Amino acid sequence: MAQVLKFLFLFNFSFVLLFKQSSSLLQYPCKPPRHNSYQFCDTSLPIKIRARSLISLLTLEEKIQQLSDNVSSIPRLGIPAYEWWSESLHGIATNGPGITFNGSIPSATSFPQVILTAASFNRSLWFAISEAIAVEARAMYNVGQAGLTYWAPNINIFRDPRWGRGQETPGEDPMLTSAYAVQYVRGFQGGQKRRGNGGNRNRFGKRRFLNGGDDDDHRSGSLMLSACCKHFTAYDLEKWENFARYNFNAVVTKQDMEDTYQPPFQSCIEKGQASCLMCSYNSVNGIPACADEDLFNKARNDWKFRGYITSDCDAVATIFEYQNFTKTPEDAVALALKAGTDINCGTYMLRHMKSAIDQGKVLEKDIDRALFNLFSVQMRLGLFDGNPENNQFGEFGSQDVCNSRHKQLALEAARQGIVLLKNDKNFLPLDKKAVSSLAVIGPLANAINIGGDYTGVSCNPKSIFEELQNYVGEAYFAIGCTDVPCNSTALVPEAISIARRAKYVIVVAGLDLSQETEDHDRYSLLLPGYQKDLVTSVAAVSSKPVILVLTGGGPIDVSFAEKDPRIASILWIGYPGETGGKALSEILFGDYNPGGRLPVTWYPESFTKTPMNDMNMRADPSRGYPGRTYRFYTGDRLYGFGHGLSYTNLSYKFLTTPERLSFSRHIKAELRRNILHSEGNALDYIHVKDVLSCNSVRFYIQISVMNNGNLDGNAVALLFSRSPKFFTGAPKKQLIGFDRIHVPSYKSVETRILVDPCEHLSIVDEQGNKILPLGDHTLLLEDLQHTFLVQI
């Protein structure tokens, strides 16, 4: 969503802010003694009856007023105003008007940006973070500073390294992104994990959360908060050349749609059971996403989505204003509403719905359908259950925000996500006793908070330089560049001067929101401005090789540093949040052994010749198109997906693997008969839909990780599969499972990864059908390979 909305509904903000400042816990529906006797307040009734009862009491004008994120009050029914739009991507953010920090809660825990958290490859950590954010969000609601509906997570695929919002996502891999989506939504919305299993309290990866809970259907049950899967779908371009997100038409093949763009949304809905879906600005194959009935029907009918669908802000307006898809505004709001968009972030529906009705383009029953979805979610949140102090989450308050446990969790997330990219001759970790003086250089080295997009007001942020000072007796700082764009070398001499004086040198370079953010893509993958000159100038005079620390969400071409022996170590810290400086310091000085892995491919600058508007994932040599992501990219790369080093020597071993997997008893009888009566067996795949029960063919891969060094380590086991080679368009390899494991020094630890052949060994054909190739499949783990036969 736009951080600064430039059209159509800005005038609503002042009213929202005024309302928030004057609201209190007493502003709730169903307030006794006058307004608690309505049928929609009766908690003993099913939600569908309560929602329909409320709809029946509304006038047409009142119904139309519900179709905006900023909902007006209905005094005669005792229903106060409500703001649907709040943000919680990696902590409570200031972007949405549903949040204010002007109250008894002045700040909230700022966790690392999602791309860095994803680099931990730790499901339990992701769940713990979203759970902590939920506690803080509910606490802020209880004191009148927030709503109950939040528009996160962003689960679009980080398809192109230039995308300004790639930082908000879990990365380029659909399996990884799907897993993150499930954990975020489950932790944020509350449910089985929150209510039980005391073993879930160890959040830091030494014990894993159980995944469980798929049998506990919360699609229509109570919610602590509402999470939203966004942006649906194939959205990953902000502004590049003549293309902008408001008018971009994403041309996507059926194959790419089903095996790349849609899986995270399907998982977010089917497994995470998200209660909200946000449609994106762009068109998909010529149809605006917020007007695509087929997309919405797939979510509701095939994936069993039960929740509300909101537009991005103001994506309904773009249907007419930017995309020129309709002839009138009335046509645009009618098309979006009938397709399945329930609520318009902005005022476009408010201003044009009545005339659309008058013109016969919308029927009142169309609005009623949308209101049913909206009120159902609000009722699941307990918004119509009376005094919020009396519900199960009413005890949360200011004591639950920025508490020591959440700040420690933010620190752990930064520790686990930071990736060691290069470490020549084991230059790191630094010996605390040997570092008598330290020069810290760079425009972000002394920045208070490196949070990235959708950051709120942090609890107690400290800079990298401030934290590093705790480790050395003498520390110097030079900014090197006035800012991240670094358009001048005027300050480089000062940096050179302190680099000469200090025994060790750290240069903090990379990106900030001036380079990549919402509504702003990059054109180059190189360090901005004269940052490279700053790094090389300092490295030329330093008595010891320097340490390069990179900030930012998108990949950066630092080939020069990777090849330069004067730059001993390179670390990527993303946007590490309020505790990033401390996490980095602990890693540099050996108090924590890094284990993060890159969730995206790092490309060379030459990749920028690839048109950003080309949505094809697969390579096409005939037109010089290299493909995208590790699954299909055929060109050179600086660092691959999953790259990440450790201070210790970790070795991996397969303990149990299959030799043969037969489907003869697990496919439909008709298919078996056809095979038996065919001449020979020329079948080289089966359709996944023809498998009777995928659960019956699942198996585990047992893995052992050995730590051969004298430091405790954090191993990330990434299990990939490769299909038989004769399938055109199949991924080169694809991630099918992962686990993060704490491995003590000179010890081995075992783990196991569940493999579902229907999900993990299948591929998608050109018609968008999921098929399971027969023949030799290969499992890959680090430098290990194991081949086994899949047959009828």
Salt bridges, closest charged atoms under 4 A:
GLU62 OE1 - ARG76 NH2 2.73
GLU87 OE1 - LYS230 NZ 3.35
GLU131 OE2 - ARG194 NH1 3.94
GLU131 OE2 - ARG201 NH2 3.57
GLU131 OE1 - ARG203 NH1 2.84
GLU136 OE2 - HIS406 ND1 2.81
ASP160 OD2 - ARG162 NH2 2.72
ASP160 OD2 - ARG628 NH1 2.71
GLU168 OE2 - ARG165 NE 2.83
ASP214 OD1 - ARG186 NH2 2.32
ASP216 OD2 - HIS218 NE2 2.87
ASP217 OD1 - ARG219 NE 3.66
ASP236 OD2 - ARG159 NE 2.71
GLU238 OE1 - ARG245 NH1 3.35
ASP256 OD1 - ARG618 NH1 2.56
ASP259 OD2 - ARG618 NH2 2.48
ASP259 OD2 - ARG631 NH2 3.67
ASP302 OD2 - LYS298 NZ 3.72
ASP312 OD2 - HIS231 NE2 3.79
ASP331 OD1 - LYS361 NZ 2.73
ASP342 OD2 - ARG300 NH2 3.14
ASP342 OD1 - ARG369 NH1 2.36
ASP358 OD1 - LYS354 NZ 2.97
GLU364 OE2 - LYS63 NZ 2.75
ASP368 OD1 - LYS63 NZ 2.83
ASP385 OD1 - ARG50 NH2 3.06
GLU412 OE1 - ARG415 NH1 2.85
ASP424 OD2 - LYS422 NZ 3.61
GLU518 OE2 - ARG165 NH1 3.33
GLU518 OE2 - ARG245 NH1 2.96
ASP519 OD1 - ARG245 NE 3.62
ASP564 OD2 - ARG566 NH2 2.99
GLU586 OE1 - ARG415 NE 2.52
GLU586 OE2 - LYS582 NZ 3.72
ASP591 OD1 - LYS432 NZ 2.70
ASP614 OD2 - ARG623 NH1 2.75
ASP620 OD2 - ARG623 NE 3.07
GLU659 OE2 - HIS786 NE2 3.78
ASP690 OD1 - LYS668 NZ 3.88
ASP690 OD1 - LYS689 NZ 3.95
ASP739 OD2 - ARG208 NH1 3.02
GLU759 OE2 - LYS271 NZ 3.49
GLU782 OE2 - ARG597 NH2 2.98
